[in-house]
Amino acid sequence: MEEIESESCDDEIVKKIMHVMRAAPHGTIYTYEGLEMILIMAAYDQDISVAFIDDGVYALKKGQNTEGIEMKGFAKTFGALDGYDVEKLYVDQISLEERGLTEDDLVVDVEILSSAEIGKLMTEQDVVVHH
Amino acid sequence: MNIGILLKEGPYNHQAADTAYKFAEAAIKKGHTIDAVFFYNDGVINATRLMDPPQDDRHIASRWAHLCQEHGVQMLACIAAAKRRGINDDVLIDCGTITGLGNLTDIAIRNDRLITFGD
């Protein structure tokens, strides 16, 4: 019987792929479609991480209510990423501070890093996809 | 070097589509291989042959079809993003394919670089 994913790559290749969330969760579709991409890539057993910088940190803010703009809220999905084996969530400290937020305002446990530390992680990746 | 391209912006509205095309052309000229161009977000609008710009302007969809026909670069549009924006097989450029994000993941894995164009 043929393999279902006959065209996919050698299973032993594990690439470091970082997704960078930079935009507010609503206002543009970048964050939402970025999340969709993360969820699919998570199924491929790669070394996935997500960095939240600039307005991207708002994606993780507790207590969002999207009823008024008639759009689906998805902060909870970010909060559940560890269920998809996406456990490396990095938040830029200065981006949080500039917006008056602290770790307690976020829906999920994250690692708070300096911009320099996030920059260093980026240089270690095979692939960086910004959203 | 083997390169995949991820294009996240629509044509004409944003220069990303032009820059990605020029990059692909230049890379091929230098002897690199462009494996695929994957259209995501509004980038999927690059994949409709219905665009009809004034004659003195570049025809972005034709550029992509040309890249595919002349150099074997796959032109792939994400199905979820395409469905939201009314892009389907009926309007697709010659040589274009609607596919899933799993295909983008494979492109990211099998190439030396995945290069993203867009805001």
gemmi code that builds the backbone of each chain (N, CA, C; Angstrom):
import gemmi

chains = {
    "A": [
        ("MET", (0.836, -1.210, 0.000), (0.000, 0.000, 0.000), (0.867, 1.255, 0.000)),
        ("GLU", (0.488, 2.201, -0.808), (1.307, 3.415, -0.874), (1.141, 4.264, 0.372)),
        ("GLU", (2.219, 4.942, 0.699), (2.128, 5.890, 1.808), (1.173, 7.008, 1.413)),
        ("ILE", (0.375, 7.438, 2.360), (-0.588, 8.503, 2.070), (0.136, 9.783, 1.668)),
        ("GLU", (1.212, 10.072, 2.404), (1.932, 11.312, 2.120), (3.221, 11.003, 1.375)),
        ("SER", (3.063, 10.369, 0.222), (4.242, 9.920, -0.504), (5.146, 11.081, -0.910)),
        ("GLU", (4.571, 12.271, -1.022), (5.381, 13.396, -1.464), (6.035, 14.150, -0.310)),
        ("SER", (5.668, 13.809, 0.888), (6.224, 14.579, 1.992), (7.674, 14.173, 2.226)),
        ("CYS", (8.336, 14.956, 3.054), (9.781, 14.800, 3.176), (10.170, 13.722, 4.172)),
        ("ASP", (11.422, 13.482, 4.198), (11.993, 12.558, 5.163), (11.544, 12.948, 6.570)),
        ("ASP", (10.971, 11.984, 7.281), (10.433, 12.274, 8.603), (11.510, 12.710, 9.597)),
        ("GLU", (12.751, 12.375, 9.291), (13.803, 12.666, 10.258), (14.246, 14.126, 10.223)),
        ("ILE", (13.877, 14.823, 9.175), (14.253, 16.230, 9.111), (13.361, 17.026, 10.066)),
        ("VAL", (13.992, 17.656, 11.047), (13.231, 18.535, 11.938), (13.799, 19.938, 11.795)),
        ("LYS", (12.957, 20.837, 11.341), (13.425, 22.212, 11.150), (12.909, 23.096, 12.267)),
        ("LYS", (13.701, 24.086, 12.583), (13.276, 25.075, 13.571), (12.503, 26.162, 12.852)),
        ("ILE", (11.229, 26.244, 13.147), (10.357, 27.203, 12.458), (9.752, 28.155, 13.492)),
        ("MET", (10.022, 29.436, 13.327), (9.453, 30.424, 14.251), (8.402, 31.276, 13.538)),
        ("HIS", (7.260, 31.391, 14.175), (6.214, 32.299, 13.699), (6.272, 33.571, 14.532)),
        ("VAL", (6.215, 34.699, 13.870), (6.313, 35.973, 14.575), (4.999, 36.735, 14.428)),
        ("MET", (4.289, 36.882, 15.537), (3.023, 37.601, 15.528), (3.311, 39.063, 15.856)),
        ("ARG", (2.944, 39.944, 14.937), (3.314, 41.351, 15.108), (2.130, 42.301, 15.136)),
        ("ALA", (0.961, 41.820, 14.705), (-0.186, 42.712, 14.561), (-1.226, 42.429, 15.637)),
        ("ALA", (-2.068, 43.411, 15.918), (-3.177, 43.212, 16.849), (-4.069, 42.084, 16.307)),
        ("PRO", (-4.766, 41.371, 17.188), (-5.526, 40.196, 16.734), (-6.655, 40.534, 15.764)),
        ("HIS", (-7.204, 41.715, 15.904), (-8.250, 42.128, 14.965), (-7.825, 43.442, 14.317)),
        ("GLY", (-8.434, 43.752, 13.196), (-7.986, 44.925, 12.439), (-7.404, 44.475, 11.109)),
        ("THR", (-6.623, 43.425, 11.139), (-6.195, 42.729, 9.924), (-6.312, 41.229, 10.208)),
        ("ILE", (-6.208, 40.442, 9.141), (-6.373, 38.989, 9.303), (-5.041, 38.284, 9.581)),
        ("TYR", (-3.952, 39.053, 9.626), (-2.632, 38.422, 9.717), (-2.509, 37.467, 10.911)),
        ("THR", (-2.978, 37.904, 12.065), (-2.810, 37.066, 13.259), (-3.659, 35.801, 13.163)),
        ("TYR", (-4.897, 35.960, 12.704), (-5.789, 34.799, 12.634), (-5.284, 33.766, 11.610)),
        ("GLU", (-4.938, 34.236, 10.415), (-4.440, 33.278, 9.419), (-3.057, 32.751, 9.815)),
        ("GLY", (-2.320, 33.547, 10.571), (-1.055, 33.061, 11.116), (-1.290, 31.906, 12.075)),
        ("LEU", (-2.312, 32.057, 12.901), (-2.663, 30.988, 13.838), (-3.068, 29.717, 13.085)),
        ("GLU", (-3.822, 29.891, 12.021), (-4.203, 28.717, 11.211), (-2.955, 28.006, 10.683)),
        ("MET", (-1.969, 28.809, 10.260), (-0.735, 28.215, 9.740), (0.013, 27.455, 10.836)),
        ("ILE", (0.060, 28.042, 12.019), (0.746, 27.393, 13.142), (0.094, 26.039, 13.447)),
        ("LEU", (-1.237, 26.022, 13.452), (-1.950, 24.791, 13.806), (-1.665, 23.676, 12.802)),
        ("ILE", (-1.571, 24.027, 11.523), (-1.257, 23.001, 10.517), (0.192, 22.538, 10.672)),
        ("MET", (1.105, 23.507, 10.783), (2.524, 23.133, 10.870), (2.797, 22.295, 12.115)),
        ("ALA", (2.008, 22.520, 13.161), (2.207, 21.782, 14.412), (2.023, 20.283, 14.214)),
        ("ALA", (1.250, 19.918, 13.176), (0.986, 18.496, 12.938), (2.159, 17.802, 12.238)),
        ("TYR", (3.186, 18.565, 11.873), (4.285, 18.006, 11.083), (5.545, 17.699, 11.890)),
        ("ASP", (5.405, 17.685, 13.211), (6.521, 17.307, 14.081), (7.788, 18.125, 13.842)),
        ("GLN", (7.613, 19.404, 13.624), (8.769, 20.280, 13.507), (8.981, 21.003, 14.840)),
        ("ASP", (10.115, 21.692, 14.950), (10.412, 22.438, 16.174), (9.809, 23.843, 16.032)),
        ("ILE", (8.547, 23.962, 16.460), (7.793, 25.207, 16.230), (7.874, 26.119, 17.457)),
        ("SER", (8.088, 27.395, 17.196), (7.982, 28.381, 18.273), (7.197, 29.583, 17.758)),
        ("VAL", (6.667, 30.366, 18.698), (5.911, 31.561, 18.319), (6.422, 32.730, 19.150)),
        ("ALA", (6.774, 33.820, 18.482), (7.205, 35.031, 19.182), (6.139, 36.107, 19.003)),
        ("PHE", (5.838, 36.795, 20.078), (4.843, 37.870, 20.043), (5.563, 39.183, 20.290)),
        ("ILE", (5.551, 40.049, 19.300), (6.230, 41.332, 19.451), (5.302, 42.452, 18.979)),
        ("ASP", (5.636, 43.676, 19.381), (4.805, 44.835, 19.042), (3.336, 44.561, 19.389)),
        ("ASP", (2.393, 44.987, 18.527), (0.969, 44.775, 18.834), (0.601, 43.294, 18.852)),
        ("GLY", (1.490, 42.435, 18.396), (1.240, 41.000, 18.436), (0.967, 40.480, 19.844)),
        ("VAL", (1.474, 41.189, 20.860), (1.261, 40.726, 22.242), (-0.224, 40.775, 22.621)),
        ("TYR", (-0.992, 41.643, 21.958), (-2.426, 41.735, 22.274), (-3.179, 40.439, 21.943)),
        ("ALA", (-2.612, 39.619, 21.061), (-3.277, 38.354, 20.717), (-3.479, 37.486, 21.946)),
        ("LEU", (-2.621, 37.675, 22.963), (-2.661, 36.820, 24.149), (-3.405, 37.462, 25.316)),
        ("LYS", (-3.980, 38.632, 25.101), (-4.581, 39.349, 26.231), (-5.859, 38.674, 26.704)),
        ("LYS", (-5.944, 38.544, 28.024), (-7.155, 37.991, 28.642), (-8.353, 38.914, 28.414)),
        ("GLY", (-9.535, 38.340, 28.490), (-10.768, 39.139, 28.561), (-11.164, 39.829, 27.271)),
        ("GLN", (-10.750, 39.279, 26.121), (-11.174, 39.888, 24.856), (-12.635, 39.539, 24.581)),
        ("ASN", (-13.370, 40.509, 24.067), (-14.765, 40.281, 23.711), (-14.980, 40.802, 22.293)),
        ("THR", (-15.194, 39.892, 21.358), (-15.272, 40.288, 19.947), (-16.709, 40.383, 19.448)),
        ("GLU", (-17.661, 40.282, 20.366), (-19.069, 40.301, 19.961), (-19.412, 41.543, 19.124)),
        ("GLY", (-18.944, 42.689, 19.591), (-19.298, 43.949, 18.945), (-18.797, 44.074, 17.514)),
        ("ILE", (-17.704, 43.394, 17.185), (-17.182, 43.508, 15.813), (-17.581, 42.296, 14.970)),
        ("GLU", (-18.409, 41.427, 15.560), (-18.920, 40.250, 14.844), (-17.809, 39.424, 14.201)),
        ("MET", (-16.739, 39.260, 14.951), (-15.666, 38.377, 14.479), (-15.406, 37.318, 15.534)),
        ("LYS", (-14.949, 36.187, 15.045), (-14.656, 35.086, 15.945), (-13.436, 35.433, 16.813)),
        ("GLY", (-13.554, 35.255, 18.124), (-12.397, 35.454, 18.994), (-11.515, 34.212, 18.958)),
        ("PHE", (-10.215, 34.390, 19.120), (-9.344, 33.206, 19.043), (-8.218, 33.232, 20.071)),
        ("ALA", (-8.332, 34.113, 21.072), (-7.311, 34.145, 22.126), (-7.220, 32.778, 22.810)),
        ("LYS", (-8.384, 32.132, 22.970), (-8.397, 30.822, 23.633), (-7.575, 29.789, 22.859)),
        ("THR", (-7.594, 29.896, 21.547), (-6.824, 28.944, 20.744), (-5.328, 29.140, 20.982)),
        ("PHE", (-4.899, 30.409, 21.082), (-3.492, 30.646, 21.440), (-3.193, 30.028, 22.797)),
        ("GLY", (-4.170, 30.147, 23.699), (-3.992, 29.604, 25.039), (-3.888, 28.094, 25.051)),
        ("ALA", (-4.403, 27.453, 23.997), (-4.432, 25.986, 23.948), (-3.357, 25.397, 23.044)),
        ("LEU", (-2.398, 26.224, 22.625), (-1.396, 25.738, 21.664), (-0.551, 24.588, 22.212)),
        ("ASP", (-0.389, 24.562, 23.541), (0.419, 23.461, 24.091), (-0.242, 22.110, 23.814)),
        ("GLY", (-1.567, 22.114, 23.652), (-2.277, 20.884, 23.279), (-1.919, 20.403, 21.880)),
        ("TYR", (-1.343, 21.301, 21.076), (-0.869, 20.941, 19.731), (0.657, 20.778, 19.728)),
        ("ASP", (1.224, 20.631, 20.917), (2.683, 20.518, 21.059), (3.432, 21.756, 20.600)),
        ("VAL", (2.784, 22.899, 20.658), (3.501, 24.157, 20.434), (3.666, 24.791, 21.812)),
        ("GLU", (4.836, 24.597, 22.376), (5.026, 25.003, 23.773), (5.991, 26.169, 23.924)),
        ("LYS", (6.681, 26.499, 22.843), (7.653, 27.588, 22.937), (6.991, 28.903, 22.528)),
        ("LEU", (6.488, 29.615, 23.515), (5.853, 30.903, 23.261), (6.709, 31.996, 23.898)),
        ("TYR", (7.196, 32.919, 23.073), (8.071, 33.975, 23.561), (7.385, 35.328, 23.406)),
        ("VAL", (7.448, 36.131, 24.461), (6.845, 37.457, 24.404), (7.920, 38.503, 24.655)),
        ("ASP", (7.900, 39.524, 23.838), (8.882, 40.595, 23.950), (8.520, 41.497, 25.135)),
        ("GLN", (9.454, 41.595, 26.061), (9.178, 42.320, 27.308), (8.819, 43.788, 27.072)),
        ("ILE", (9.586, 44.453, 26.230), (9.361, 45.889, 26.032), (8.011, 46.140, 25.353)),
        ("SER", (7.622, 45.212, 24.459), (6.319, 45.358, 23.798), (5.185, 45.286, 24.821)),
        ("LEU", (5.334, 44.376, 25.785), (4.336, 44.275, 26.870), (4.303, 45.568, 27.665)),
        ("GLU", (5.490, 46.001, 28.098), (5.576, 47.186, 28.966), (5.022, 48.423, 28.282)),
        ("GLU", (5.357, 48.583, 27.021), (4.888, 49.770, 26.291), (3.365, 49.838, 26.233)),
        ("ARG", (2.725, 48.670, 26.353), (1.257, 48.618, 26.273), (0.617, 48.477, 27.638)),
        ("GLY", (1.403, 48.669, 28.683), (0.866, 48.612, 30.045), (0.422, 47.230, 30.468)),
        ("LEU", (0.995, 46.200, 29.872), (0.592, 44.823, 30.181), (1.676, 44.119, 30.999)),
        ("THR", (1.234, 43.114, 31.743), (2.175, 42.246, 32.444), (1.809, 40.804, 32.101)),
        ("GLU", (2.646, 39.881, 32.569), (2.410, 38.464, 32.294), (1.024, 38.030, 32.793)),
        ("ASP", (0.550, 38.657, 33.881), (-0.751, 38.293, 34.454), (-1.914, 38.619, 33.506)),
        ("ASP", (-1.685, 39.496, 32.548), (-2.750, 39.859, 31.611), (-2.894, 38.861, 30.464)),
        ("LEU", (-2.015, 37.855, 30.418), (-1.981, 36.959, 29.248), (-2.723, 35.657, 29.519)),
        ("VAL", (-3.298, 35.080, 28.470), (-4.133, 33.877, 28.610), (-3.323, 32.602, 28.813)),
        ("VAL", (-2.020, 32.677, 28.684), (-1.222, 31.456, 28.696), (0.161, 31.746, 29.290)),
        ("ASP", (0.788, 30.713, 29.811), (2.162, 30.867, 30.310), (3.108, 31.060, 29.135)),
        ("VAL", (3.933, 32.076, 29.244), (4.881, 32.353, 28.166), (6.253, 32.604, 28.775)),
        ("GLU", (7.234, 32.652, 27.901), (8.565, 33.046, 28.333), (8.771, 34.490, 27.907)),
        ("ILE", (9.009, 35.357, 28.873), (9.194, 36.768, 28.538), (10.680, 37.045, 28.344)),
        ("LEU", (11.014, 37.562, 27.182), (12.413, 37.757, 26.816), (12.656, 39.185, 26.359)),
        ("SER", (13.922, 39.584, 26.408), (14.284, 40.887, 25.860), (14.283, 40.805, 24.333)),
        ("SER", (14.214, 41.956, 23.693), (14.248, 41.981, 22.223), (15.511, 41.311, 21.705)),
        ("ALA", (16.629, 41.544, 22.407), (17.898, 40.953, 21.971), (17.846, 39.423, 22.038)),
        ("GLU", (17.212, 38.921, 23.102), (17.114, 37.464, 23.246), (16.229, 36.862, 22.150)),
        ("ILE", (15.122, 37.559, 21.828), (14.260, 37.073, 20.747), (15.013, 37.140, 19.415)),
        ("GLY", (15.772, 38.213, 19.248), (16.575, 38.347, 18.030), (17.569, 37.202, 17.885)),
        ("LYS", (18.171, 36.819, 19.001), (19.133, 35.717, 18.966), (18.432, 34.412, 18.575)),
        ("LEU", (17.238, 34.192, 19.152), (16.477, 32.991, 18.789), (16.160, 32.973, 17.295)),
        ("MET", (15.833, 34.145, 16.752), (15.517, 34.219, 15.318), (16.692, 33.768, 14.468)),
        ("THR", (17.893, 34.155, 14.893), (19.063, 33.785, 14.092), (19.320, 32.286, 14.137)),
        ("GLU", (18.754, 31.611, 15.142), (18.971, 30.163, 15.269), (17.952, 29.348, 14.469)),
        ("GLN", (16.968, 30.017, 13.862), (15.897, 29.298, 13.167), (16.314, 28.908, 11.741)),
        ("ASP", (15.692, 27.838, 11.237), (15.795, 27.525, 9.815), (14.814, 28.380, 9.017)),
        ("VAL", (13.654, 28.604, 9.599), (12.603, 29.364, 8.914), (11.963, 30.329, 9.904)),
        ("VAL", (11.796, 31.574, 9.479), (11.029, 32.551, 10.269), (9.894, 33.055, 9.383)),
        ("VAL", (8.666, 32.906, 9.858), (7.510, 33.403, 9.104), (6.855, 34.510, 9.905)),
        ("HIS", (6.782, 35.691, 9.338), (6.116, 36.782, 10.063), (4.647, 36.855, 9.666)),
        ("HIS", (3.834, 37.289, 10.602), (2.390, 37.384, 10.348), (1.895, 38.781, 10.651)),
    ],
    "B": [
        ("MET", (21.146, 26.926, -4.616), (20.283, 26.870, -3.427), (18.823, 26.645, -3.840)),
        ("ASN", (18.119, 25.851, -3.053), (16.691, 25.631, -3.311), (15.862, 26.550, -2.419)),
        ("ILE", (14.956, 27.254, -3.038), (14.249, 28.338, -2.340), (12.740, 28.196, -2.519)),
        ("GLY", (12.007, 28.372, -1.431), (10.551, 28.504, -1.488), (10.176, 29.950, -1.206)),
        ("ILE", (9.108, 30.409, -1.825), (8.660, 31.790, -1.619), (7.258, 31.769, -1.019)),
        ("LEU", (7.057, 32.569, 0.012), (5.735, 32.761, 0.610), (5.323, 34.207, 0.358)),
        ("LEU", (4.208, 34.379, -0.337), (3.749, 35.734, -0.689), (2.431, 36.015, 0.017)),
        ("LYS", (2.439, 37.056, 0.848), (1.314, 37.315, 1.736), (0.454, 38.520, 1.357)),
        ("GLU", (0.759, 39.179, 0.244), (-0.012, 40.376, -0.113), (-0.604, 40.251, -1.506)),
        ("GLY", (-1.715, 40.932, -1.708), (-2.375, 40.920, -3.006), (-1.594, 41.711, -4.041)),
        ("PRO", (-1.925, 41.517, -5.330), (-1.244, 42.234, -6.405), (-1.687, 43.696, -6.468)),
        ("TYR", (-0.835, 44.553, -6.987), (-1.131, 45.964, -7.237), (-1.288, 46.791, -5.972)),
        ("ASN", (-2.018, 46.277, -4.990), (-2.205, 47.022, -3.744), (-0.874, 47.202, -3.011)),
        ("HIS", (0.000, 46.257, -3.184), (1.213, 46.171, -2.379), (2.363, 45.732, -3.285)),
        ("GLN", (3.537, 46.240, -3.048), (4.654, 45.924, -3.945), (5.210, 44.520, -3.726)),
        ("ALA", (4.755, 43.846, -2.657), (5.339, 42.538, -2.328), (5.278, 41.565, -3.507)),
        ("ALA", (4.157, 41.607, -4.260), (4.022, 40.687, -5.394), (5.084, 40.977, -6.460)),
        ("ASP", (5.373, 42.256, -6.674), (6.397, 42.629, -7.653), (7.787, 42.228, -7.160)),
        ("THR", (8.038, 42.512, -5.885), (9.353, 42.211, -5.318), (9.612, 40.710, -5.333)),
        ("ALA", (8.590, 39.937, -4.976), (8.750, 38.478, -4.964), (9.062, 37.967, -6.361)),
        ("TYR", (8.355, 38.502, -7.353), (8.589, 38.081, -8.739), (10.003, 38.446, -9.189)),
        ("LYS", (10.398, 39.674, -8.902), (11.743, 40.121, -9.312), (12.820, 39.296, -8.606)),
        ("PHE", (12.560, 38.981, -7.354), (13.496, 38.139, -6.610), (13.623, 36.766, -7.266)),
        ("ALA", (12.479, 36.179, -7.603), (12.481, 34.839, -8.206), (13.259, 34.859, -9.527)),
        ("GLU", (12.971, 35.856, -10.337), (13.657, 36.005, -11.632), (15.173, 36.096, -11.434)),
        ("ALA", (15.571, 36.967, -10.511), (17.003, 37.195, -10.282), (17.672, 35.933, -9.730)),
        ("ALA", (16.981, 35.239, -8.839), (17.553, 34.032, -8.240), (17.758, 32.951, -9.297)),
        ("ILE", (16.760, 32.796, -10.167), (16.866, 31.794, -11.237), (18.029, 32.144, -12.168)),
        ("LYS", (18.140, 33.425, -12.478), (19.219, 33.883, -13.350), (20.588, 33.558, -12.757)),
        ("LYS", (20.668, 33.589, -11.434), (21.931, 33.289, -10.747), (22.155, 31.786, -10.559)),
        ("GLY", (21.210, 30.986, -11.047), (21.403, 29.537, -10.979), (20.740, 28.853, -9.800)),
        ("HIS", (19.981, 29.611, -9.016), (19.244, 28.985, -7.916), (17.946, 28.371, -8.440)),
        ("THR", (17.364, 27.498, -7.622), (16.100, 26.880, -7.993), (14.980, 27.433, -7.117)),
        ("ILE", (13.938, 27.941, -7.755), (12.747, 28.330, -6.990), (11.785, 27.145, -7.062)),
        ("ASP", (11.550, 26.545, -5.934), (10.715, 25.355, -5.849), (9.245, 25.725, -6.043)),
        ("ALA", (8.795, 26.721, -5.312), (7.371, 27.055, -5.355), (7.146, 28.470, -4.858)),
        ("VAL", (6.059, 29.057, -5.359), (5.545, 30.293, -4.771), (4.227, 29.927, -4.105)),
        ("PHE", (4.140, 30.167, -2.799), (2.929, 29.818, -2.053), (2.205, 31.116, -1.715)),
        ("PHE", (0.956, 31.227, -2.180), (0.170, 32.441, -1.938), (-0.657, 32.265, -0.671)),
        ("TYR", (-0.538, 33.246, 0.241), (-1.288, 33.184, 1.504), (-1.884, 34.557, 1.794)),
        ("ASN", (-2.736, 34.642, 2.771), (-3.459, 35.886, 3.078), (-4.040, 36.434, 1.761)),
        ("ASP", (-4.016, 37.776, 1.586), (-4.501, 38.329, 0.317), (-3.615, 37.934, -0.859)),
        ("GLY", (-2.493, 37.333, -0.599), (-1.602, 36.851, -1.659), (-2.299, 35.908, -2.624)),
        ("VAL", (-3.360, 35.233, -2.154), (-4.056, 34.291, -3.047), (-4.668, 34.999, -4.260)),
        ("ILE", (-4.881, 36.324, -4.130), (-5.481, 37.071, -5.253), (-4.510, 37.142, -6.437)),
        ("ASN", (-3.241, 36.890, -6.185), (-2.270, 36.772, -7.284), (-2.615, 35.635, -8.230)),
        ("ALA", (-3.414, 34.693, -7.753), (-3.620, 33.459, -8.513), (-4.858, 33.479, -9.388)),
        ("THR", (-5.528, 34.630, -9.496), (-6.690, 34.679, -10.385), (-6.319, 35.226, -11.768)),
        ("ARG", (-6.754, 34.508, -12.791), (-6.488, 34.985, -14.154), (-7.496, 36.040, -14.574)),
        ("LEU", (-8.459, 36.352, -13.708), (-9.476, 37.346, -14.072), (-8.973, 38.778, -13.960)),
        ("MET", (-7.809, 38.972, -13.365), (-7.318, 40.361, -13.266), (-7.073, 40.919, -14.662)),
        ("ASP", (-7.373, 42.177, -14.846), (-7.347, 42.773, -16.186), (-6.837, 44.211, -16.092)),
        ("PRO", (-5.549, 44.372, -15.835), (-4.994, 45.725, -15.663), (-4.899, 46.459, -16.999)),
        ("PRO", (-4.761, 47.782, -16.973), (-4.564, 48.550, -18.212), (-3.372, 47.994, -18.992)),
        ("GLN", (-3.415, 48.147, -20.305), (-2.400, 47.503, -21.151), (-0.982, 48.001, -20.911)),
        ("ASP", (-0.864, 49.239, -20.426), (0.495, 49.758, -20.217), (1.056, 49.385, -18.844)),
        ("ASP", (0.321, 48.546, -18.122), (0.799, 48.111, -16.808), (1.240, 46.649, -16.884)),
        ("ARG", (2.029, 46.220, -15.922), (2.428, 44.806, -15.871), (1.217, 43.958, -15.515)),
        ("HIS", (1.199, 42.717, -16.057), (0.109, 41.785, -15.762), (0.644, 40.755, -14.779)),
        ("ILE", (0.298, 40.927, -13.521), (0.951, 40.147, -12.460), (0.611, 38.659, -12.548)),
        ("ALA", (-0.638, 38.341, -12.866), (-1.004, 36.914, -12.969), (-0.225, 36.241, -14.098)),
        ("SER", (-0.060, 36.959, -15.211), (0.688, 36.383, -16.337), (2.148, 36.148, -15.988)),
        ("ARG", (2.681, 37.053, -15.158), (4.064, 36.860, -14.698), (4.210, 35.527, -13.971)),
        ("TRP", (3.265, 35.266, -13.067), (3.351, 34.022, -12.287), (3.203, 32.806, -13.202)),
        ("ALA", (2.251, 32.889, -14.150), (2.051, 31.766, -15.075), (3.322, 31.531, -15.890)),
        ("HIS", (3.966, 32.633, -16.282), (5.205, 32.554, -17.057), (6.308, 31.852, -16.248)),
        ("LEU", (6.428, 32.266, -14.994), (7.455, 31.680, -14.119), (7.254, 30.174, -13.985)),
        ("CYS", (5.996, 29.782, -13.942), (5.661, 28.364, -13.820), (5.966, 27.623, -15.121)),
        ("GLN", (5.517, 28.196, -16.232), (5.674, 27.511, -17.518), (7.137, 27.460, -17.964)),
        ("GLU", (7.867, 28.539, -17.751), (9.246, 28.609, -18.235), (10.246, 27.937, -17.296)),
        ("HIS", (9.988, 28.014, -16.008), (10.996, 27.559, -15.042), (10.485, 26.485, -14.090)),
        ("GLY", (9.265, 26.014, -14.312), (8.745, 24.921, -13.505), (8.502, 25.265, -12.046)),
        ("VAL", (8.314, 26.566, -11.774), (8.042, 26.961, -10.383), (6.574, 26.675, -10.073)),
        ("GLN", (6.317, 25.909, -9.028), (4.930, 25.625, -8.658), (4.250, 26.894, -8.157)),
        ("MET", (3.004, 27.092, -8.578), (2.207, 28.229, -8.107), (1.079, 27.675, -7.249)),
        ("LEU", (1.172, 27.902, -5.944), (0.253, 27.256, -5.022), (-0.526, 28.288, -4.206)),
        ("ALA", (-1.841, 28.137, -4.163), (-2.659, 29.028, -3.342), (-3.265, 28.233, -2.193)),
        ("CYS", (-3.192, 28.798, -1.011), (-3.753, 28.125, 0.169), (-5.267, 28.033, 0.047)),
        ("ILE", (-5.803, 26.845, 0.269), (-7.244, 26.654, 0.044), (-8.105, 27.448, 1.022)),
        ("ALA", (-7.714, 27.494, 2.279), (-8.538, 28.211, 3.267), (-8.563, 29.705, 2.952)),
        ("ALA", (-7.382, 30.250, 2.651), (-7.296, 31.673, 2.308), (-8.001, 31.960, 0.991)),
        ("ALA", (-7.903, 31.043, 0.034), (-8.513, 31.224, -1.285), (-10.038, 31.197, -1.194)),
        ("LYS", (-10.563, 30.273, -0.423), (-12.022, 30.169, -0.315), (-12.624, 31.438, 0.279)),
        ("ARG", (-11.945, 32.001, 1.269), (-12.435, 33.258, 1.857), (-12.538, 34.362, 0.818)),
        ("ARG", (-11.651, 34.325, -0.164), (-11.525, 35.462, -1.081), (-12.037, 35.159, -2.486)),
        ("GLY", (-12.791, 34.081, -2.620), (-13.436, 33.801, -3.902), (-12.506, 33.283, -4.979)),
        ("ILE", (-11.370, 32.750, -4.574), (-10.444, 32.179, -5.560), (-10.663, 30.660, -5.587)),
        ("ASN", (-11.016, 30.146, -6.760), (-11.213, 28.689, -6.875), (-10.661, 28.217, -8.223)),
        ("ASP", (-10.825, 26.923, -8.504), (-10.238, 26.347, -9.728), (-10.747, 27.027, -10.995)),
        ("ASP", (-11.969, 27.587, -10.939), (-12.550, 28.206, -12.133), (-11.796, 29.466, -12.573)),
        ("VAL", (-11.137, 30.130, -11.641), (-10.500, 31.410, -11.973), (-8.971, 31.336, -11.913)),
        ("LEU", (-8.472, 30.154, -11.622), (-7.043, 30.005, -11.354), (-6.170, 30.228, -12.600)),
        ("ILE", (-5.006, 30.828, -12.410), (-4.047, 30.998, -13.500), (-3.622, 29.633, -14.038)),
        ("ASP", (-3.194, 29.630, -15.314), (-2.656, 28.398, -15.893), (-1.531, 27.912, -15.000)),
        ("CYS", (-1.535, 26.624, -14.723), (-0.398, 26.072, -13.995), (-0.510, 26.302, -12.490)),
        ("GLY", (-1.556, 26.983, -12.032), (-1.740, 27.202, -10.594), (-2.445, 26.018, -9.937)),
        ("THR", (-2.262, 25.856, -8.645), (-2.904, 24.780, -7.898), (-3.398, 25.317, -6.559)),
        ("ILE", (-4.590, 24.887, -6.179), (-5.065, 25.205, -4.838), (-4.718, 24.035, -3.933)),
        ("THR", (-4.117, 24.362, -2.812), (-3.567, 23.301, -1.972), (-3.662, 23.689, -0.502)),
        ("GLY", (-3.141, 22.860, 0.370), (-3.251, 23.127, 1.801), (-1.962, 23.644, 2.412)),
        ("LEU", (-2.072, 24.090, 3.658), (-0.902, 24.607, 4.364), (0.122, 23.509, 4.652)),
        ("GLY", (-0.313, 22.247, 4.602), (0.635, 21.153, 4.770), (1.687, 21.199, 3.677)),
        ("ASN", (1.246, 21.589, 2.490), (2.172, 21.716, 1.366), (3.209, 22.813, 1.637)),
        ("LEU", (2.763, 23.914, 2.250), (3.716, 24.970, 2.620), (4.731, 24.440, 3.641)),
        ("THR", (4.239, 23.627, 4.558), (5.137, 23.055, 5.561), (6.206, 22.198, 4.886)),
        ("ASP", (5.784, 21.384, 3.918), (6.757, 20.573, 3.167), (7.759, 21.456, 2.435)),
        ("ILE", (7.270, 22.572, 1.878), (8.164, 23.497, 1.171), (9.194, 24.073, 2.148)),
        ("ALA", (8.730, 24.412, 3.340), (9.635, 24.962, 4.362), (10.681, 23.923, 4.768)),
        ("ILE", (10.273, 22.663, 4.804), (11.177, 21.609, 5.258), (12.201, 21.246, 4.178)),
        ("ARG", (11.749, 21.150, 2.934), (12.638, 20.566, 1.924), (13.567, 21.567, 1.241)),
        ("ASN", (13.332, 22.860, 1.435), (14.188, 23.845, 0.779), (15.241, 24.407, 1.729)),
        ("ASP", (16.278, 25.008, 1.133), (17.310, 25.637, 1.955), (16.788, 26.910, 2.614)),
        ("ARG", (15.881, 27.593, 1.932), (15.315, 28.834, 2.466), (13.823, 28.908, 2.150)),
        ("LEU", (13.067, 29.489, 3.080), (11.707, 29.937, 2.766), (11.730, 31.453, 2.947)),
        ("ILE", (11.444, 32.170, 1.882), (11.545, 33.628, 1.939), (10.149, 34.233, 1.850)),
        ("THR", (9.828, 35.075, 2.831), (8.487, 35.637, 2.938), (8.451, 37.064, 2.416)),
        ("PHE", (7.452, 37.360, 1.599), (7.262, 38.731, 1.104), (5.909, 39.223, 1.588)),
        ("GLY", (5.890, 40.408, 2.172), (4.641, 40.991, 2.620), (4.820, 41.736, 3.923)),
        ("ASP", (3.799, 42.484, 4.317), (3.863, 43.249, 5.570), (3.928, 42.327, 6.769)),
    ],
}
model = gemmi.Model(1)
for chain_id, residues in chains.items():
    chain = gemmi.Chain(chain_id)
    for i, (resn, *xyz) in enumerate(residues, 1):
        res = gemmi.Residue()
        res.name, res.seqid = resn, gemmi.SeqId(i, " ")
        for name, pos in zip(("N", "CA", "C"), xyz):
            atom = gemmi.Atom()
            atom.name, atom.element = name, gemmi.Element(name[0])
            atom.pos, atom.b_iso = gemmi.Position(*pos), 0.0
            res.add_atom(atom)
        chain.add_residue(res)
    model.add_chain(chain)
structure = gemmi.Structure()
structure.add_model(model)
structure.setup_entities()
